[in-house]
Amino acid sequence: MITLSHYLILSAILFCIGLVGVYRRKNLLLLLFSTEILLNAVNIGFAAISKFYGDLTGQMFAFFIVAVAASEVAVGLGLMIVWYKRRGTLDIDSMQSMHG
């Protein structure tokens, strides 16, 4: 039987994977994916705790996080397309130099 602790452990593992991805940040696309993994890990935690306590507050927070994640992806992909067209790469190290 799957309990609350199983969901929270899964959420913690996914959160750690997302943190490692954000920490490594070699590619802008991988940074965006890692951020999505972080947000999904929080969603799993909120939904599991909400189900465990029988309260819909956690599920509402998870719904709003999904909406924020969708807008983040839309804006992020748009910026990545513009960056790739200008620079020819999505490498984050190329963003270190400021050109006017």
C-alpha positions in Angstrom: 0.0 0.0 0.0 1.3 3.4 -0.9 1.3 5.9 2.0 2.0 9.6 2.4 5.7 9.0 3.1 6.1 7.2 -0.3 4.8 10.3 -2.1 6.9 12.6 0.0 10.1 10.5 -0.6 9.3 10.6 -4.4 8.8 14.4 -4.1 12.1 14.8 -2.3 14.0 12.7 -4.8 12.6 14.6 -7.7 13.4 17.9 -6.0 17.0 16.8 -5.5 17.3 15.8 -9.1 16.0 19.2 -10.1 18.4 21.0 -7.8 21.3 19.0 -9.3 20.2 20.1 -12.7 19.9 23.7 -11.7 23.3 23.6 -10.0 25.0 22.1 -13.1 23.3 24.5 -15.5 25.4 23.8 -18.6 22.6 24.4 -21.1 19.7 26.8 -21.0 17.2 24.1 -22.1 18.4 21.8 -19.3 18.0 24.6 -16.8 14.4 25.0 -17.9 13.7 21.3 -17.6 15.3 21.2 -14.2 13.0 24.0 -13.1 10.0 22.1 -14.3 11.2 19.0 -12.3 11.4 21.2 -9.2 7.9 22.6 -9.7 6.5 19.1 -10.3 8.2 17.8 -7.2 6.5 20.5 -5.2 3.1 19.7 -6.9 3.4 16.0 -5.9 4.1 17.0 -2.3 1.2 19.5 -2.2 -1.3 17.1 -3.7 -0.2 14.2 -1.5 -0.5 16.2 1.7 -3.8 17.6 0.5 -5.2 14.1 -0.1 -3.9 12.9 3.2 -5.6 15.6 5.2 -8.7 15.8 3.1 -8.2 19.5 2.4 -8.3 21.0 -1.1 -5.9 23.8 -0.3 -2.8 21.8 -1.4 -4.4 20.8 -4.7 -5.4 24.4 -5.4 -1.8 25.5 -4.8 -0.6 22.7 -7.1 -3.1 23.9 -9.8 -1.6 27.4 -9.6 1.9 26.1 -9.8 1.0 24.3 -13.0 -0.3 27.5 -14.4 2.9 29.4 -13.4 5.0 26.5 -14.9 3.0 26.7 -18.2 3.6 30.5 -18.5 7.3 30.0 -17.5 7.7 27.5 -20.3 6.0 29.7 -22.9 8.2 32.8 -22.0 11.3 30.7 -21.5 11.0 28.9 -24.9 10.4 32.3 -26.6 13.5 33.7 -25.0 15.6 30.6 -25.9 14.6 30.9 -29.5 15.6 34.5 -29.7 18.9 33.7 -27.9 19.7 30.8 -30.2 19.0 32.9 -33.3 21.4 35.7 -32.0 24.2 33.6 -30.5 23.8 30.2 -32.2 24.1 28.3 -28.9 22.2 27.7 -25.7 25.3 27.4 -23.6 24.9 29.5 -20.4 28.6 30.3 -20.3 28.1 32.5 -23.5 25.7 34.6 -21.4 28.4 35.7 -19.0 29.7 38.4 -21.4 27.7 41.6 -21.6 27.5 43.0 -25.2 25.8 46.3 -25.8 
